[in-house]
Amino acid sequence: MNKNSMIEIKNVNKMYQDLTALENVNLNINQGEFIALVGMSGGGKSTLLRLIAGLEKPTSGSITVGEDNSRSIMRMMFQEDRLLPWMNVLDNLSFGSKDKNTKAHAKELLDLVELGDYADHFPNQLSGGQKQRIALARALMTNPKVLLLDEPLGALDALTRRKMQDLILDVCQKQHLTTILVTHDVDEAARMADRIVVMKESTNYYEEDCPKNRNAGQIGIVADRVLNEILGEKEIQKQTA
Amino acid sequence: MQDSLTIARKKRKFVLPVTKLLPFLLPIILILFWQVSSTLGWLSSSVLPSPLAVLQDGIKLTQSGELPKNLSISLYRATVGLLIGGGVGFILGFINGMSKTCRLLFDSSIQMFRNIPHLALIPLIILWLGINESAKISLVAIGTMFPVYINTFHGISSVDPDLIEMGKSYELSKSQMFFKIIFPAALPQILVGIRYALGVMWTTLIVAETISASSGIGYMANNAEDFMDMETVILCIVVYAILGKISDLVAKSFESLLLEWQTTGRSNV
């Protein structure tokens, strides 16, 4: 594992009985890097993320996280908010934390996601976007070094989605988080990530480095190139014809 | 605008007591109709004594101490039976809900026993335990065990797997996983089981006390029947109805206390 590396994935294979979910995946993710995993459904994006999170084990190969290979430096945000409906917002934030100053830290994070006035609310009193903000705040509670995002914005409307993208980018940059985002949305990947990894037929077969401080035009170019790789040029031409 | 607001407030003030009183309307009408029918002689007192006569009988039995004594014995049997049956049902539901091995080992047999009407066990219980307290408490315990078991088991085994996975991603220990995720998630279903068990508890006790007892409300009714004392028979039935209603109210209060999050509105959004 090199000095700058935070996550190292080596020759990873994952089988579900006869089904190959991942085949010979190799990927190196540096500290503070924002990676987007994109690709068609069934390409193995979410499976790879779950393996990195330690929720499942690879059939073969190795995944090393940080110097100690400890999963406690990672937190995951899911497509559904997965807030506990019987706990208010403040308790939802503090439930996974062992820190004594949990409540104060939780309030700071609520302010960060601009929901400081909602500490006493229950999840069923919040909108979808608010719930995802709370889920983001909860993921940040233990000061993780790695943030795993499994399509967390998939169910949000366009405006809320854009706001959440900005919020996540802002938080990741400020806290220098290593981030892996799984998404179906190529534009989202092109807007947010430093590097886009395309997963196809159970392996990572294409990578695209995104320019820093990109403008809308550059985002469009990157998104088109990635889409080309996912669908194939012929398919794109067919769709545009 | 101000006027319409005042009218709306006045309307709300007027509507609230009506909604609270509405559930009592039908019983009050029925009792009044019953009383009028008895007063006018449409109902013979040997068939159905008037509510007033039943009330007078209740006062007389309370003053003599007979009603409080039998009531407390019935309450004791019901409470102890529910605690034992509910406790065993909860433990079995918990272990079968949490462990696949225990589920495979026990659930099929429990389901087989559950399908035996527990009141059919009365002759066997009398032969084994006689007609003392343990017999009646055992019957109540058997009757209340299954609703609590089924609902605890179902509640625990149907906890949203996404929440469990979230707990795993937070590296919760087994006990943290149970107390912070599984138990609160299963609680609404467990409370449904307890509420249902309360109904079964009274039904079982009535039958047990009627068939084999020398005290309790059921015994009082049975004894009154021997003396053709219709007022006391009706009084006992009314007491059971009131006890059932009180139990249900207690269960409902627990639900609103423990499941506050379910009823919290979305008005703040």
Interface residues (C-beta under 8 A of the other chain):
Chain A: A53 G54 L55 R71 S72 R75 M76 F78 E80 R82 L84 P85 W86 M87 N88 F95 G96 H121 F122 N124 Q125 L126 S127
Chain B: D162 L163 E165 M166 K168 S169 Y170 E171 L172 K180 I181 P184 A185 L187 L259 W261 Q262 T264 G265 R266 S267 N268 V269
